Amino acid sequence: MSVLKQVEVQIMGQSYLLGCPDGGQQRLLEAVEKVDTAMCKIRDAGKVKARDRIAVLAALNLAFDVSDRNTSALHASGFAQSEFPTDGNGYDANDPRLAGLVNRLDDALGDDGRLL
């Protein structure tokens, strides 16, 4: 049974007490730094003010980055570029689910700004 350690972190100036598995503190702190940087960048751009919307946008941006790296890894592992039609950012340009997701997020964000 793994033991959780309590780690206090700051994200966008707010304190959070997080549970962290033994030996995972460095990875947690790296993740916190990525989230904090992403959220502060969105906040500092000035288009979005609400903390929850900033968090959603930051999470989506980080998820897209991970997806992009995974797609790049597939290309590097021998898949031809033409097997994965993308929009230049590593996302499938022909996938209507992506367009639908972006539209739904834009609708949810309303006047706070557009996702892309």
Helices and strands as residue ranges (DSSP letters): E 4-11, E 14-21, H 25-45, H 51-76, G 81-83, H 96-109, G 110-112
